[in-house]
Amino acid sequence: MRGWWQDLTDLVLPAECGGCGRPRTVLCPECRAVLSGVAARRVRPVPEPPGLPVVHAAAPYADEVRATLLAHKERGALALAGPLGVALAGAVRAGLRKAWGGSWAGAEGAWSRGAGAAVLLVPVPSGRRAVRARGHDPARRIALAAAGELRRSGMPARVLGVLRQRRPVADQSELNSRQRLDNLAGALAVVPGGARLLSGGPVFLVDDVMTTGASLAEAARAVRAAGPVSNAAGAAAVYGGETWESREEQNVGSRRERTGRRPGRHGMTGAGCAGGVVDVVCAAVVAASPDSFQINRN
């Protein structure tokens, strides 16, 4: 197990690049370019699980990108959350442009005037046992960094950790796509009161990696099952005051984020909630299996 002094040393003087191993850098310029130097694209696993929302990914899950994600997830290289968050933010933007189409320019204009609802990033949760073993929740940490990156670009964004596992699930590393669907069926649920929060803006499911799409499909099912709620009540609940989650967001990313300012209360702009019903606009991941990029159905 790593000591706290090793984690602190890596943050101040990184041991090596998370992607290629180059010494004394968190992520070298070449690996950053591989991670987020190309526009995010829509991806589709084969077979595509029922209920999977439209997914955009920043990069294929291979080589330097795979090494970077594993260094963050399994080896506790927490400083990588920043560049991974930048990549995830790019995938979120690509998804929003696709989902809103002709409404995108209007949404950008509303945000530039300080209006419009925040984009709600909902991370797919890790199991409690995995979080304890790793010492952190990778998808949640990357989502917090992505929200900060989106806010710095002028797009209001919040992280809502409202999904929870309601039953244990088996390790998925050795399961095929059908087995993963069965393993996760009904495993996730929105916490009590979470549906009210989710009605405050367009909902974006986020994760670090998509392979078969089973996790995102189950997360989408759980969010959609949250049911009809009041949009007005949801907006008030999201922005009613500073929460533990909003304080945590301030601790991920650059110092410019750590202002303690609360997002303003604004009306809904764009897609996301129709008639008070929580819906999933899209999903975004840092990386997806290389095969999912090769489907010419965009």
ChimeraX attribute file (.defattr): number of C-alpha atoms within 10 A of each C-alpha:
attribute: neighborCount
match mode: 1-to-1
recipient: residues
	/A:1	6
	/A:2	8
	/A:3	7
	/A:4	8
	/A:5	9
	/A:6	12
	/A:7	16
	/A:8	13
	/A:9	11
	/A:10	18
	/A:11	16
	/A:12	12
	/A:13	13
	/A:14	19
	/A:15	17
	/A:16	17
	/A:17	23
	/A:18	27
	/A:19	24
	/A:20	16
	/A:21	16
	/A:22	14
	/A:23	14
	/A:24	14
	/A:25	16
	/A:26	27
	/A:27	26
	/A:28	17
	/A:29	12
	/A:30	12
	/A:31	21
	/A:32	20
	/A:33	12
	/A:34	16
	/A:35	27
	/A:36	23
	/A:37	15
	/A:38	12
	/A:39	14
	/A:40	26
	/A:41	19
	/A:42	22
	/A:43	29
	/A:44	28
	/A:45	22
	/A:46	13
	/A:47	11
	/A:48	14
	/A:49	19
	/A:50	12
	/A:51	15
	/A:52	21
	/A:53	21
	/A:54	17
	/A:55	26
	/A:56	31
	/A:57	35
	/A:58	30
	/A:59	28
	/A:60	24
	/A:61	24
	/A:62	14
	/A:63	12
	/A:64	21
	/A:65	25
	/A:66	19
	/A:67	17
	/A:68	28
	/A:69	24
	/A:70	16
	/A:71	17
	/A:72	22
	/A:73	22
	/A:74	14
	/A:75	15
	/A:76	18
	/A:77	22
	/A:78	19
	/A:79	20
	/A:80	23
	/A:81	26
	/A:82	23
	/A:83	22
	/A:84	30
	/A:85	28
	/A:86	25
	/A:87	31
	/A:88	33
	/A:89	30
	/A:90	27
	/A:91	28
	/A:92	30
	/A:93	17
	/A:94	21
	/A:95	24
	/A:96	24
	/A:97	14
	/A:98	17
	/A:99	17
	/A:100	16
	/A:101	11
	/A:102	10
	/A:103	15
	/A:104	16
	/A:105	12
	/A:106	14
	/A:107	22
	/A:108	16
	/A:109	12
	/A:110	17
	/A:111	19
	/A:112	14
	/A:113	10
	/A:114	16
	/A:115	18
	/A:116	23
	/A:117	25
	/A:118	28
	/A:119	27
	/A:120	26
	/A:121	27
	/A:122	26
	/A:123	29
	/A:124	26
	/A:125	21
	/A:126	18
	/A:127	17
	/A:128	14
	/A:129	10
	/A:130	13
	/A:131	14
	/A:132	11
	/A:133	11
	/A:134	16
	/A:135	13
	/A:136	18
	/A:137	19
	/A:138	24
	/A:139	25
	/A:140	23
	/A:141	24
	/A:142	31
	/A:143	34
	/A:144	27
	/A:145	29
	/A:146	32
	/A:147	29
	/A:148	29
	/A:149	25
	/A:150	21
	/A:151	17
	/A:152	14
	/A:153	10
	/A:154	13
	/A:155	22
	/A:156	22
	/A:157	22
	/A:158	26
	/A:159	26
	/A:160	22
	/A:161	18
	/A:162	19
	/A:163	20
	/A:164	18
	/A:165	19
	/A:166	13
	/A:167	11
	/A:168	13
	/A:169	14
	/A:170	11
	/A:171	11
	/A:172	13
	/A:173	7
	/A:174	9
	/A:175	13
	/A:176	10
	/A:177	19
	/A:178	12
	/A:179	13
	/A:180	20
	/A:181	20
	/A:182	13
	/A:183	18
	/A:184	20
	/A:185	17
	/A:186	15
	/A:187	17
	/A:188	22
	/A:189	22
	/A:190	20
	/A:191	14
	/A:192	10
	/A:193	12
	/A:194	19
	/A:195	22
	/A:196	24
	/A:197	22
	/A:198	33
	/A:199	32
	/A:200	30
	/A:201	30
	/A:202	24
	/A:203	27
	/A:204	26
	/A:205	25
	/A:206	33
	/A:207	25
	/A:208	25
	/A:209	22
	/A:210	25
	/A:211	18
	/A:212	22
	/A:213	27
	/A:214	25
	/A:215	24
	/A:216	27
	/A:217	22
	/A:218	23
	/A:219	32
	/A:220	26
	/A:221	21
	/A:222	19
	/A:223	24
	/A:224	18
	/A:225	15
	/A:226	21
	/A:227	14
	/A:228	17
	/A:229	18
	/A:230	17
	/A:231	23
	/A:232	15
	/A:233	15
	/A:234	21
	/A:235	22
	/A:236	16
	/A:237	17
	/A:238	23
	/A:239	19
	/A:240	14
	/A:241	11
	/A:242	13
	/A:243	12
	/A:244	8
	/A:245	13
	/A:246	19
	/A:247	15
	/A:248	13
	/A:249	22
	/A:250	20
	/A:251	15
	/A:252	22
	/A:253	22
	/A:254	13
	/A:255	9
	/A:256	9
	/A:257	18
	/A:258	15
	/A:259	10
	/A:260	11
	/A:261	11
	/A:262	13
	/A:263	18
	/A:264	14
	/A:265	17
	/A:266	19
	/A:267	14
	/A:268	21
	/A:269	21
	/A:270	21
	/A:271	17
	/A:272	26
	/A:273	23
	/A:274	12
	/A:275	11
	/A:276	19
	/A:277	20
	/A:278	27
	/A:279	24
	/A:280	24
	/A:281	24
	/A:282	23
	/A:283	28
	/A:284	36
	/A:285	31
	/A:286	32
	/A:287	28
	/A:288	29
	/A:289	21
	/A:290	15
	/A:291	14
	/A:292	22
	/A:293	19
	/A:294	12
	/A:295	13
	/A:296	9
	/A:297	8
	/A:298	9
